[in-house]
Amino acid sequence: MEVVLKKDHEKLGKAMDVVNVADGYARNFLIPQGIAVIATEGNRKAVVESKKLSEKREEKKQKEARVQAKQIEKVPCTIKVNVGEEDKLFGSVTSQEIADFLTKEGFAVDKRNIELEEPIKQLGVYSVKITLYKDVFAKLKVWVVKEEA
């Protein structure tokens, strides 16, 4: 029996896939659990329409992320830190501090999407990779400078 999956299933496939399963498995488990529906002509058309809509949504989100990446790359990020002798930082500059800076500048970026190759523990200029969407990244230049007393 052919069914249309309503939810992702680890063994059968992803949502909106049309798969062939045993009749009893479909009638006794998949359909009552709300995991699948019978693949009628109407359900197949609905799947095609739903896939088109989700592709459009994905494309729109990706375009927005590209625009945001260009805007982020133009923003000068300067983080002032306390330093000790020989210009050594007390602690390090974290992804949370960079996320807070970007939030103040009007960009909603989660700290988990900011990738630091290594902890920033010295003054200088660093390039930080920010994941905005699946395959959309922004490179942010971060200047770490001494805070004047």
C-alpha positions as CSV (number, residue, x, y, z in Angstrom):
1,M,0.0,0.0,0.0
2,E,1.3,3.5,-0.9
3,V,1.1,6.1,1.9
4,V,2.2,9.7,2.2
5,L,4.2,10.4,5.3
6,K,3.0,13.3,7.4
7,K,6.0,13.2,9.7
8,D,9.6,12.2,9.4
9,H,10.2,8.6,10.0
10,E,13.7,7.3,10.6
11,K,13.3,4.1,8.5
12,L,10.7,5.1,5.9
13,G,11.7,8.7,4.9
14,K,11.0,12.3,5.4
15,A,7.6,14.1,5.7
16,M,5.8,14.4,2.3
17,D,7.5,11.3,0.8
18,V,5.3,8.8,-0.9
19,V,6.4,5.3,0.3
20,N,5.2,1.7,-0.3
21,V,4.6,-0.3,2.9
22,A,2.8,-3.4,4.0
23,D,-1.0,-3.0,4.2
24,G,-1.2,-4.1,7.8
25,Y,1.6,-1.8,8.9
26,A,-0.1,1.1,7.3
27,R,-3.6,0.4,8.6
28,N,-2.6,-0.7,12.1
29,F,0.2,1.6,12.9
30,L,1.1,4.4,10.5
31,I,-2.4,5.8,9.9
32,P,-3.7,5.5,13.4
33,Q,-0.6,7.1,14.9
34,G,-0.9,10.1,12.5
35,I,2.4,9.3,10.8
36,A,0.9,8.7,7.3
37,V,-2.2,9.0,5.2
38,I,-3.3,6.8,2.3
39,A,-1.8,8.0,-1.0
40,T,-4.9,9.0,-2.9
41,E,-4.8,11.3,-5.9
42,G,-5.9,14.3,-3.8
43,N,-3.2,13.6,-1.2
44,R,-0.5,13.3,-3.9
45,K,-1.5,16.7,-5.3
46,A,-1.4,18.2,-1.8
47,V,2.1,16.8,-1.4
48,V,3.3,18.4,-4.6
49,E,1.7,21.8,-3.6
50,S,3.2,21.5,-0.1
51,K,6.7,20.8,-1.5
52,K,6.5,23.8,-3.8
53,L,5.5,26.1,-0.9
54,S,8.2,24.8,1.3
55,E,10.8,25.2,-1.5
56,K,9.6,28.9,-1.9
57,R,9.9,29.4,1.9
58,E,13.4,27.9,1.9
59,E,14.5,30.1,-1.0
60,K,13.1,33.2,0.7
61,K,14.8,32.5,3.9
62,Q,18.1,31.9,2.1
63,K,17.8,35.2,0.3
64,E,17.1,37.0,3.5
65,A,20.1,35.3,5.1
66,R,22.4,36.4,2.2
67,V,21.3,40.0,2.6
68,Q,21.9,39.8,6.3
69,A,25.3,38.3,5.8
70,K,26.3,41.3,3.6
71,Q,25.1,43.7,6.2
72,I,26.9,42.0,9.0
73,E,30.2,41.9,7.1
74,K,30.0,45.7,6.8
75,V,29.6,46.3,10.5
76,P,32.8,47.2,12.4
77,C,32.9,45.1,15.6
78,T,35.1,46.6,18.3
79,I,35.1,44.9,21.7
80,K,36.9,46.7,24.5
81,V,38.4,44.5,27.2
82,N,40.4,44.9,30.4
83,V,44.0,43.9,30.1
84,G,46.8,43.2,32.5
85,E,50.5,43.3,32.1
86,E,52.0,42.8,28.6
87,D,48.4,43.4,27.2
88,K,47.1,40.0,28.3
89,L,43.3,39.7,28.6
90,F,41.5,38.8,31.8
91,G,39.6,35.8,30.5
92,S,38.7,35.8,26.8
93,V,36.3,37.3,24.3
94,T,33.4,34.8,24.0
95,S,30.8,34.2,21.3
96,Q,28.2,35.6,23.7
97,E,29.9,38.9,23.8
98,I,30.0,39.0,20.0
99,A,26.3,38.0,19.9
100,D,25.4,40.8,22.3
101,F,27.3,43.3,20.1
102,L,25.4,42.1,17.0
103,T,22.1,42.3,18.9
104,K,22.9,46.0,19.8
105,E,23.5,46.6,16.1
106,G,20.1,45.1,15.2
107,F,21.0,41.6,14.1
108,A,19.4,38.6,15.8
109,V,22.3,36.1,15.9
110,D,22.4,33.2,18.4
111,K,25.7,32.7,20.1
112,R,25.7,29.0,19.0
113,N,25.9,30.2,15.4
114,I,29.2,32.1,16.0
115,E,32.2,29.9,15.4
116,L,35.4,30.9,17.1
117,E,38.4,28.9,15.7
118,E,40.2,29.4,19.0
119,P,39.5,31.4,22.1
120,I,40.3,35.1,21.7
121,K,42.8,35.8,24.5
122,Q,44.9,38.6,23.0
123,L,44.4,42.1,21.5
124,G,44.2,42.2,17.7
125,V,41.9,41.7,14.7
126,Y,40.1,38.4,14.3
127,S,37.9,36.9,11.6
128,V,34.8,35.2,13.0
129,K,32.5,32.9,11.0
130,I,28.8,33.3,11.6
131,T,26.3,30.7,10.3
132,L,23.1,32.5,9.4
133,Y,21.3,29.7,7.5
134,K,22.1,26.2,6.1
135,D,24.8,27.2,3.6
136,V,24.9,31.0,4.3
137,F,27.8,32.3,6.3
138,A,29.1,35.8,7.2
139,K,32.7,36.7,8.1
140,L,32.8,39.3,10.8
141,K,36.0,41.3,11.6
142,V,36.4,41.6,15.3
143,W,38.8,44.2,16.7
144,V,39.8,43.5,20.3
145,V,41.1,46.7,21.9
146,K,42.3,47.8,25.3
147,E,39.7,49.5,27.4
148,E,40.9,53.0,28.5
149,A,40.8,53.5,32.3
